[in-house]
């Protein structure tokens, strides 16, 4: 296998593969993606995969997410059908007292051009007839939706490979050295050299940063998800907490726990999740749960993406974020611009690693 | 709910583990998804031999009765029609009665989840009238329903030979035994000769090419080495072997090894039948596919080890008993299986699959 590359991406998940694909649109050779297992075996393969803008705060982060969501229809045209559906997103509330908070959120979004409606009980039930009739209202955003994460990453990989990107999988990076202005990346299956190095290690970002003496403050958060038996299509929207997939299965989950890299499921959270789902959609009480799984998600210490050049290290870039599915088309585009053009079409200074001091 | 010992699976291994623990004063809970204890023994009408020296040879359902007799009067709580569906963060088992899920906190868990049959696939194999040999046996012996009038058996293991004879005993005409290898896989040649004496043809190096029927199987094509023959049947019993049921071990985070002689993937365990989770023990077919005698012995060893851990028996005594039972296991178990088991124990500290939930 070729050992010299222009650019190496560490991590082939939705963020790393998104970057590799977008890079491959601009130059056809010299990109290698290294993955310790196989893309989709980690976070990117254990997600509900919402493309979600609304109720992200503050509004500048929602705006950033919106730009990415807007890229999805175009992305599908380029890489193929990723089962992206702009269903619209509903975030229900059950107490009338929450309406004021919802109005405030809508107002702050309006200033930056994101349209969010605060729906009455009747409007919610008209949109989503199977929602609990005790719902008080919901915020609604038309740009929200979801995607099939397996198709998304698979299509990223296929398109990237067609453009000449190489993948080396089940190949863990063990050491990174810098010499003569280049990066030497040592892996289980040999050493590689590159000019540009992109750290897209997701939940392992901290460990990979340590190899270069760079502190990337990303923690792990566990999310547990339940899957129902396939049901007739009956949910129209992506609801904060659950969605119905194309094959009829309903995915349910909103949990966040600190459990390190432990992907086990626990009945405590499974029962909580089932109760949440039944509160939102009472009809789910009759559905059979066929599967439960956990995903370990990346969560930067302050919750916001870490993107761009690594201060003090030439040609070293980092992309570590929560909500990788939502943000991947935008992150791929911006990191490509940064490497190829030296600047980005929308500012990303706010997301620099330097903010952590 | 709290208990000293939670036994998952109320078949022969689970019951013999229950006898060993409850008879030493421990509080035992057995959970089983069936409506009665005894597991597969309930439909086994054949005489089981050899059994451990404490038991006379007897029929399967008689053994079930005998085992259940022994837990009467002891502190054993059977949770029938219940299933373990997962575990809570504090280690409690989540048990459902199909309505609610409730936690059971146990000091030790013995998993005796048994074996699952493997099917043999061929074109249109999902048609009604096509079932595993175990399903056919359950229909005739437990439910008293004739599985079919004219049958073929695919496979020639001891279990398949046994089932063929039981089908004949209830009036089903067995038209052929179809085996893809060049000889029978059954070890007990007596049953094979008896079937031959009854004029049942054995087709070796053969397999089912296709089945046909309107709503249920009516006709099958058998590919013999040099021709294809067609038989009219309304029952096809297939024997794809059995494999340990592993779901619970997986949920408990146990390690696994692969041992062909034991049925494939098997949880790792030591000679005390303790898994690499110190509160979890294993017994029965889950610890390697075997015959009823050895299965009882594994349950006894696991029960003794748990009794020792919970200080219901002194270590010296437990060691001595285990040693005797292991010797008996070596005598009773098919050589191939026993040597597979010994090899499996050696891999205890170097499992192929471990830390499956650590990403």
Interface residues (C-beta under 8 A of the other chain):
Chain A: X41 X42 X203 X261 X262 X263 X264 X265 X266 X267 X268 X269 X270 X271 X292 X294 X296
Chain B: X85 X86 X87 X88 X89 X94 X101 X103 X251 X253 X357 X358 X359
